[in-house]
């Protein structure tokens, strides 16, 4: 670890000027917070720190951080991220929950030392696969319990890490616990050097969501929901729906644009289909309409319970998709386009069964929707897969909270 710290510091100081120039040319400032240079509020010496590098990890931590605040009211919550987008999401979600939100430090001795001196956490919980050797060694040196939670290692990362097994074996000595999403991830951590006594399967935090009970009567039989659609996606789903409607005249479509400012644009697109439509804000139903536009706030997550299956938007552009589990929790199969980087790990789990499908093109979307509508056995199996996956994955949040109770 000493050699790592020396080499990494030399490389860091060598490339820092160039890195700063490149960011300046892009109109981006170099964050001084990553050097451990920030003003911190009075944390009263009792701190639980969570780190999620970017958007996906921060979203995964949301319910856990809220539960931590409820369970340990005497402790301050510090949240760190590694990216600007992660920082923006963290501030949006935890503004009234976290006591301090900042950037994770560069993994260089003087940056880490400054950071830990100011925060001095009683426990550090890092989501997924953020392994920083200098930070880990200084946590050990300062008797700060350090955990990997929601841990996962992709196949490509595992192959790279496995080549450096002696290094990682030494690194993992600094960790108090490594808690993984699955048995497979657990095996990967152990194979690259993690102690079997410190490594456990906890499940996946993203699956710790609850069904929202609600009485919703839209008077439809077979309903397809297109949720959180973005510009360019409404045309895709409407085109598929019009084609399928000829084969399956009983189907209905609930179209939920992500941004309500696009309501008039979406209405214009729906009108071009020639199909009858209504607005949720008018309490219109499928009794006299083929399409309902969901133009109300805060309803989509509970309305997923009425559909047969759902298309999850933000996936045929560069958005990175939206949370498919909002539908899967009701045992509803989901389909997404190819842009799913915000929920890649979730789709990896879902697509191992028929619970979720990632399609590459609009035509493949139509074909898969046709299969769900025409093959009753296939559809029934897909619904059962949704239920089974949730039963396998839930419990991660309580697992972490119980570990903190034992520690604190």
C-alpha positions, -999 to 999 in steps of 0.1 A, spaced: 0 0 0 29 24 7 43 18 -28 8 25 -42 5 58 -23 39 70 -35 34 61 -71 -2 74 -72 8 107 -56 37 112 -82 13 104 -111 -14 126 -96 9 156 -92 23 151 -127 -10 150 -145 -29 175 -123 -19 206 -144 -29 190 -176 -62 178 -161 -69 213 -148 -63 228 -183 -85 202 -200 -114 209 -176 -109 246 -180 -111 243 -218 -144 225 -213 -156 252 -191 -154 231 -160 -136 241 -128 -115 217 -108 -134 209 -76 -113 220 -46 -136 199 -25 -119 168 -39 -86 180 -23 -103 179 11 -106 217 10 -141 226 22 -159 242 51 -178 217 71 -206 224 96 -204 212 132 -210 175 131 -208 169 169 -185 140 165 -211 114 156 -212 108 118 -223 81 94 -209 86 59 -224 72 27 -206 73 -7 -222 68 -41 -200 77 -70 -227 88 -95 -264 88 -103 -272 51 -101 -254 46 -68 -270 77 -52 -304 66 -62 -297 31 -47 -288 47 -14 -319 69 -11 -341 47 10 -312 34 31 -301 70 40 -337 79 49 -340 48 71 -306 56 87 -317 90 97 -348 76 113 -330 48 131 -300 68 143 -314 103 150 -283 113 171 -260 108 142 -252 132 115 -254 120 79 -226 129 54 -231 120 17 -203 121 -9 -203 115 -46 -176 113 -72 -193 131 -101 -211 164 -107 -243 146 -118 -241 125 -87 -236 156 -66 -267 172 -82 -289 142 -75 -276 139 -39 -285 175 -32 -319 171 -48 -327 140 -28 -310 145 5 -311 183 10 -334 179 40 -319 146 52 -281 148 50 -263 171 73 -235 176 47 -230 167 11 -196 170 -6 -172 152 -30 -152 121 -22 -115 131 -20 -89 123 -45 -72 90 -33 -40 109 -24 -26 110 11 -29 147 18 -64 149 3 -77 119 23 -61 130 55 -77 165 52 -111 149 44 -111 125 73 -98 151 97 -128 173 89 -155 146 87 -141 119 111 -169 94 105 -179 67 129 -187 45 99 -181 47 62 -204 28 38 -194 28 1 -218 16 -25 -210 -10 -51 -173 -12 -63 -155 19 -53 -123 6 -39 -98 33 -30 -66 20 -14 -53 52 3 -87 60 17 -91 25 30 -57 24 46 -63 57 64 -97 45 76 -79 15 91 -52 37 106 -79 59 123 -100 29 135 -129 40 112 -151 10 102 -153 8 64 -178 -12 45 -186 -20 9 -224 -22 6 -245 -33 -24 -212 -47 -37 -210 -59 -73 -182 -68 -97 -188 -70 -134 -172 -99 -154 -148 -76 -172 -138 -59 -139 -133 -92 -122 -109 -104 -149 -88 -73 -144 -89 -74 -106 -81 -111 -106 -47 -104 -122 -39 -82 -92 -51 -106 -65 -21 -101 -41 -28 -63 -42 -65 -67 -35 -59 -93 -8 -38 -67 11 -64 -39 3 -93 -59 17 -76 -62 51 -86 -26 57 -123 -33 53 -146 -42 82 -172 -58 59 -180 -65 23 -217 -70 16 -227 -80 -19 -258 -80 -41 -256 -117 -50 -239 -150 -44 -220 -146 -77 -207 -112 -66 -198 -127 -32 -177 -154 -49 -159 -128 -71 -149 -107 -41 -136 -138 -23 -117 -150 -54 -98 -117 -56 -88 -118 -20 -116 -107 3 -118 -125 37 -147 -151 37 -154 -141 73 -160 -104 63 -180 -111 31 -217 -117 30 -246 -115 6 -270 -87 15 -292 -85 -17 -297 -53 -37 -308 -20 -22 -326 -10 -53 -352 -37 -47 -362 -23 -13 -393 -5 -26 -429 -10 -16 -461 -13 -35 -483 17 -33 -519 6 -26 -545 26 -45 -579 21 -61 -574 30 -98 -603 23 -122 -595 32 -157 -619 5 -170 -594 -11 -193 -588 -48 -199 -553 -52 -214 -533 -21 -207 -498 -12 -218 -481 17 -200 -454 37 -216 -438 54 -185 -415 84 -183 -412 89 -221 -389 115 -235 -390 134 -268 -388 110 -297 -400 80 -277 -438 88 -279 -436 83 -316 -420 50 -312 -445 36 -287 -475 50 -306 -463 35 -338 -459 1 -321 -493 4 -304 -511 13 -337 -496 -18 -353 -505 -41 -324 -540 -26 -322 -548 -42 -355 -540 -76 -342 -552 -71 -306 -582 -47 -307 -588 -49 -270 -555 -34 -259 -552 1 -244 -523 25 -239 -515 48 -210 -489 73 -222 -470 91 -194 -445 117 -206 -416 123 -182 -421 161 -184 -456 176 -183 -444 206 -202 -445 183 -233 -483 177 -228 -494 196 -259 -467 180 -280 -478 145 -269 -514 153 -275 -506 164 -311 -487 131 -316 -517 110 -303 -541 129 -324 -522 119 -355 -529 82 -348 -566 88 -353 -573 69 -321 -596 83 -294 -578 96 -263 -585 112 -230 -566 130 -202 -560 117 -167 -565 152 -153 -601 151 -167 -607 117 -151 -611 102 -185 -611 64 -187 -606 36 -213 -643 31 -214 -645 54 -244 -608 59 -252 -580 39 -267 -553 60 -252 -550 80 -219 -524 106 -214 -512 107 -178 -508 145 -173 -509 145 -135 -480 146 -111 -470 118 -87 -493 90 -100 -472 69 -123 -456 47 -97 -489 35 -84 -507 33 -118 -482 7 -129 -503 -18 -109 -531 -17 -135 -510 -25 -166 -502 -59 -182 -466 -48 -190 -447 -15 -193 -423 2 -215 -398 23 -195 -388 55 -212 -356 75 -212 -341 44 -229 -343 52 -266 -322 84 -261 -292 92 -240 -311 96 -207 -300 62 -194 -335 49 -185 -357 52 -155 -364 28 -126 -381 -4 -140 -387 -17 -105 -416 7 -101 -435 -16 -124 -418 -49 -116 -428 -45 -79 -464 -51 -91 -453 -83 -110 -455 -64 -143 -428 -73 -170 -409 -43 -184 -393 -34 -217 -366 -8 -223 -346 6 -252 -308 2 -253 -299 33 -231 -301 19 -196 -268 29 -180 -285 44 -149 -300 10 -141 -277 -14 -158 -273 -37 -128 -311 -39 -124 -316 -49 -160 -288 -74 -157 -308 -91 -130 -342 -87 -147 -330 -99 -181 -317 -132 -168 -354 -141 -167 -385 -129 -186 -391 -101 -160 -373 -75 -181 -362 -71 -217 -338 -46 -233 -345 -41 -270 -322 -26 -295 -347 -11 -319 -383 1 -323 -390 -30 -344 -377 -53 -317 -399 -34 -293 -430 -41 -314 -420 -78 -318 -415 -83 -280 -448 -66 -272 -465 -89 -297 -450 -119 -279 -462 -107 -245 -497 -102 -259 -499 -134 -280 -482 -160 -258 -502 -164 -226 -477 -190 -211 -448 -167 -218 -465 -137 -203 -476 -157 -172 -440 -169 -167 -427 -133 -171 -451 -121 -143 -439 -150 -121 -403 -141 -127 -410 -105 -115 -424 -119 -82 -396 -144 -77 -368 -118 -83 -383 -94 -57 -385 -122 -32 -349 -131 -38 -335 -95 -37 -355 -78 -9 -341 -73 26 -309 -55 18 -320 -23 36 -327 -40 69 -295 -60 65 -274 -28 65 -294 -11 93 -289 -42 115 -252 -41 108 -251 -5 119 -270 -13 150 -244 -39 159 -216 -15 153 -230 17 168 
